Amino acid sequence: MYQVFTMTRRADPSSVWWFALAFVVPVVLGVLLALLLPGQNWLAVILWIVAGVLLGVLLFLIVLGRLAERAAYSQIEGQPGAVGAVLSNSLRRQWRSSEMPVAVHGRSQAAVYRAVGTPGVVLITEGQRGNLTRQVDEERRKVQRIVPNVPVHVVHVGTGKESDGKDAVTLHKLPRAMNKFKKALNRNEVLAVANRLDSLTQSPAASIPKGMDPMRARAGRPR
């Protein structure tokens, strides 16, 4: 816990004030209730103070978890694979996703990820949005061909306002943005759609032909 606190404070110095506020306010409130409420005996006073301290510790841990997650994502934001880390660690159980992209732009390393949840299929783009227009369109058509009655949404992950004037979702707000879409599937349908897409599609890594590893090849003996 101390290491998480240190990492969060180093990434966001203002987080110390949020930690102090989350702990001090419940403690002060408990002390005031213990002293100001009429008809209190010594046991009630102690219980109010203990309750304030416990509530302060609980709020401190909640704030620490939220700010630590944001600080961790800020350190990997903008790097290839950051969206995959969020999809594999921060989504709720009703989502089915993979940390591997379903499409990659060769030059810029921009990528498209896919997640299936109660809102339907969500395509998440990472990198330069303009480089992924063709990949997103192809993936959308592929999904609509395999599961034609399932809604398809697109979310772009960036640092805020992009150069094209369109808004982007920051990395730590990605799970919240995905859960804002209107629900269209139940839990069983989510599992069925995810299994169908996984069985009929393959990741870019799976399309690489397998053969001899040139790093392990041995030179022929001279005759």
C-alpha positions in Angstrom: 0.0 0.0 0.0 2.8 2.4 0.7 4.4 1.7 -2.7 1.0 2.4 -4.4 0.7 5.6 -2.4 4.3 6.7 -3.3 3.7 6.0 -7.0 0.4 7.9 -7.0 1.9 10.9 -5.2 4.9 10.9 -7.6 2.6 10.9 -10.6 0.1 13.4 -9.2 1.3 15.6 -6.4 -2.1 17.0 -5.8 -3.4 13.6 -4.8 -2.0 14.1 -1.3 -4.7 16.7 -0.7 -7.4 14.3 -1.8 -6.1 11.6 0.5 -6.0 14.0 3.4 -9.5 15.3 2.7 -10.9 11.7 2.4 -9.5 10.8 5.8 -9.8 14.0 7.8 -13.4 14.9 7.0 -15.0 11.7 8.4 -12.8 11.8 11.5 -13.8 15.4 12.2 -17.4 14.6 11.5 -17.2 11.7 14.0 -15.6 13.9 16.7 -18.2 16.6 16.2 -21.1 14.2 16.5 -19.6 12.7 19.6 -19.2 16.0 21.3 -22.3 17.9 20.1 -25.0 15.3 20.3 -26.9 15.6 23.6 -27.2 12.7 26.0 -23.9 11.0 25.0 -22.0 8.8 27.5 -18.4 8.0 27.2 -19.0 4.7 25.3 -21.1 6.6 22.7 -18.4 9.2 22.3 -15.7 6.5 21.7 -18.0 4.7 19.2 -18.6 7.9 17.2 -14.9 8.6 17.0 -14.0 5.1 16.1 -16.7 5.1 13.4 -15.3 8.4 12.0 -11.8 6.9 11.9 -13.0 3.7 10.2 -15.0 5.7 7.6 -11.9 7.8 7.0 -9.8 4.8 6.3 -12.4 3.3 4.0 -12.7 6.6 2.0 -8.9 6.9 1.9 -8.6 3.4 0.4 -11.3 4.1 -2.2 -9.6 7.4 -3.3 -6.2 5.7 -3.3 -7.5 2.9 -5.6 -9.1 5.4 -8.0 -6.1 7.8 -8.2 -3.6 4.9 -8.3 -5.4 3.4 -11.3 -5.4 6.8 -13.0 -1.7 7.4 -12.3 -0.8 3.9 -13.6 -2.7 4.5 -16.8 -1.1 8.0 -17.2 2.3 6.3 -17.3 1.3 4.0 -20.2 -1.0 6.4 -22.1 0.0 6.9 -25.7 2.1 3.7 -25.8 1.2 0.8 -28.1 -0.8 -1.8 -26.2 -2.2 0.5 -23.5 -5.8 -0.1 -24.5 -5.2 -3.9 -24.3 -4.0 -3.5 -20.7 -7.2 -1.6 -19.8 -9.4 -4.1 -21.5 -7.8 -7.1 -19.7 -7.7 -5.5 -16.3 -10.4 -2.9 -15.8 -13.6 -4.2 -17.5 -16.4 -5.8 -15.6 -17.3 -9.4 -15.9 -20.1 -8.9 -18.5 -17.4 -7.9 -21.0 -15.5 -10.3 -23.3 -12.3 -8.8 -24.8 -8.7 -9.5 -25.5 -5.5 -7.5 -24.9 -4.5 -8.4 -28.5 -5.7 -6.1 -31.3 -7.9 -7.3 -34.1 -6.3 -5.0 -36.7 -3.0 -3.0 -36.8 -1.8 -0.3 -39.1 1.7 -1.3 -40.1 3.6 2.0 -40.3 2.1 3.9 -37.3 1.4 0.8 -35.1 -2.1 2.2 -34.5 -4.5 -0.6 -33.6 -8.1 -1.6 -33.3 -9.4 -3.6 -30.4 -12.7 -5.4 -30.0 -14.8 -5.9 -26.9 -18.2 -7.6 -26.6 -20.6 -6.6 -23.8 -24.3 -5.8 -23.1 -24.2 -2.8 -25.4 -23.1 -5.0 -28.3 -19.7 -4.9 -30.0 -17.3 -2.0 -29.3 -14.4 -1.3 -31.5 -11.7 0.7 -29.7 -9.0 2.5 -31.7 -5.6 3.4 -30.4 -3.2 5.7 -32.2 -3.7 8.1 -35.1 -7.4 7.9 -35.9 -6.9 8.8 -39.6 -4.7 5.8 -40.2 -7.4 3.4 -39.0 -10.3 4.4 -41.2 -10.0 1.4 -43.5 -9.3 -1.1 -40.6 -12.3 0.2 -38.6 -14.6 -0.1 -41.7 -13.4 -3.6 -42.5 -13.8 -4.7 -38.9 -17.3 -3.2 -38.7 -18.4 -5.0 -41.9 -16.9 -8.2 -40.6 -18.8 -8.0 -37.4 -22.1 -7.0 -39.1 -21.7 -10.0 -41.5 -21.1 -12.5 -38.7 -23.6 -11.1 -36.2 -25.9 -8.8 -38.2 -28.4 -7.9 -35.5 -25.8 -6.7 -32.9 -25.0 -3.0 -32.6 -21.5 -1.9 -33.3 -19.9 1.1 -31.5 -16.6 2.8 -32.1 -14.5 4.6 -29.3 -11.3 6.4 -30.0 -8.7 6.6 -27.2 -6.5 9.7 -27.1 -5.5 12.6 -24.9 -8.6 14.7 -25.3 -9.2 16.9 -28.4 -7.6 15.4 -31.5 -6.1 17.3 -34.4 -9.2 16.6 -36.5 -11.4 18.5 -34.0 -13.1 15.3 -32.7 -13.2 14.3 -29.0 -11.3 11.3 -27.8 -11.6 9.3 -24.6 -8.7 9.3 -22.2 -7.3 6.0 -21.2 -8.6 5.9 -17.6 -12.1 6.9 -18.8 -12.4 4.1 -21.4 -14.4 1.6 -19.2 -16.8 4.3 -18.2 -17.3 5.4 -21.8 -18.0 1.8 -22.9 -20.5 1.2 -20.2 -22.5 4.4 -21.2 -23.8 2.7 -24.4 -27.4 1.5 -24.2 -27.8 -2.2 -23.4 -28.8 -4.5 -26.2 -27.7 -8.0 -25.1 -28.1 -10.1 -22.1 -25.3 -12.1 -20.5 -25.9 -15.3 -22.4 -26.1 -13.4 -25.7 -22.8 -11.6 -24.9 -21.1 -15.0 -24.4 -22.6 -16.4 -27.6 -21.6 -13.3 -29.7 -18.1 -13.3 -28.3 -17.6 -17.0 -29.0 -18.9 -16.7 -32.5 -16.6 -13.7 -33.3 -13.6 -15.5 -31.8 -14.2 -18.7 -33.8 -14.7 -16.9 -37.1 -12.0 -14.2 -36.9 -8.4 -14.2 -36.0 -6.0 -11.7 -34.7 -3.2 -10.1 -36.9 -0.6 -12.3 -35.1 -2.5 -15.4 -36.1 -2.3 -14.5 -39.8 1.5 -14.6 -39.8 2.7 -17.7 -41.7 4.5 -20.2 -39.6 7.7 -21.8 -40.8 11.4 -22.0 -40.0 12.7 -19.6 -37.5 15.6 -17.8 -39.2 17.2 -17.1 -35.8 17.5 -20.9 -35.2 18.6 -21.9 -38.7 22.0 -23.4 -39.0 24.3 -22.7 -41.8 25.1 -25.7 -44.0 28.4 -27.5 -43.7 30.9 -26.6 -46.4 31.6 -29.5 -48.8 
